[in-house]
Each structure stands twice: as C-alpha cells, then as structure tokens.
C-alpha cells in the first residue's frame, strides 16, 4: 500500500533519531508571566542550598485560573503552589511559576539555571488545560 510505505519511513526515521520527541514548548523566559497570588509558601529542601535540585512543576486550569504546584517528583510532597490570574494561556501560567521560583531563589542564595517546558508531553487536546515543566535550581555560588 502506498500509504504504508510513508508510515514505515516515518517510524524508522523516529527510531533512528532516538525516538526522542522534538520539544515544541515555548521558552518560558521569553513569555510574559501572569499575575498570581501565592496560596502556599514555596519551601525547598534545606540541602538545596548545597546541591543542584530538580523541581517538577505541574498544574491545571480550573475555570479560568491556573493552579500550579512544585514538587521534587510527580505525585510527591507539594513544596508550594500558586494560583494565577485568569488566562487561557498555558505558557504564561508556567512563566508565572518560573518568576515565582526565581523570586524565591533570589532571596535564598539559589538560581534557576534551566527551565524546560514539558507541556508538549500531554495530548494536544489537553494542553489548554494542563501544564508541566522542569526547573533546575543550583546554589548561586555555582552560577557563572
């Protein structure tokens, strides 16, 4: 079948490229963040000041505001959570969390060195309602 050949080539190309999906999420540092109100304080583990710490961010849109939490692992203890102003823009909600975490880091001797938008891991129909990101936080002394 002519169509089967194209599907086969696509599958082989994906396999040869390592099968890694291409990241299409927006660069969170280039997105205008939403306003937000913190309803639980961000509280990173004490040892974050001495080592690199990966933070996982996940959230969902409830009504028209985003509720977004920060954890060390999905399903783990919530380290903090915010609720954004009303918006249907998922990338702006993630940019708000990045701004919130960077503000915390500034006062704690830490820095966010990587902010990866992972929302493209959700099926396209869920992306307007669910978000995910990964931030790498390091001691400020380790930032050049």
QUIKARA-V822347 format. One record per pair of residues at least 6 apart in sequence whose C-alpha atoms are under 6 Angstrom apart, sorted by sequence separation. I is the first residue (numbers start at 1). J is the second residue. If there is no record, write none. Layout:
# QUIKARA-V822347
i:I j:J
i:I j:J
This chain:
# QUIKARA-V822347
i:60 j:66
i:105 j:111
i:60 j:67
i:71 j:78
i:59 j:67
i:70 j:78
i:71 j:79
i:59 j:68
i:70 j:79
i:58 j:68
i:70 j:80
i:58 j:69
i:69 j:80
i:57 j:69
i:69 j:81
i:119 j:131
i:57 j:70
i:68 j:81
i:119 j:132
i:56 j:70
i:68 j:82
i:118 j:132
i:56 j:71
i:67 j:82
i:118 j:133
i:55 j:71
i:56 j:72
i:67 j:83
i:117 j:133
i:55 j:72
i:66 j:83
i:116 j:133
i:66 j:84
i:116 j:134
i:65 j:84
i:115 j:134
i:65 j:85
i:115 j:135
i:65 j:86
i:114 j:135
i:64 j:86
i:114 j:136
i:64 j:87
i:113 j:136
i:112 j:136
i:112 j:137
i:111 j:137
i:111 j:138
i:110 j:138
i:110 j:139
i:111 j:140
i:110 j:140
i:109 j:140
i:43 j:79
i:42 j:79
i:42 j:80
i:41 j:80
i:40 j:80
i:40 j:81
i:39 j:82
i:38 j:82
i:37 j:83
i:36 j:83
i:36 j:84
i:35 j:84
i:36 j:85
i:35 j:85
i:34 j:92
i:33 j:92
i:33 j:95
i:34 j:96
i:33 j:96
i:28 j:95
i:61 j:129
i:60 j:129
i:60 j:130
i:59 j:130
i:59 j:131
i:58 j:131
i:58 j:132
i:57 j:132
i:57 j:133
i:56 j:133
i:57 j:134
i:56 j:134
i:55 j:134
i:55 j:135
i:54 j:135
i:54 j:136
i:53 j:136
i:53 j:137
i:52 j:137
i:52 j:138
i:49 j:139
i:25 j:117
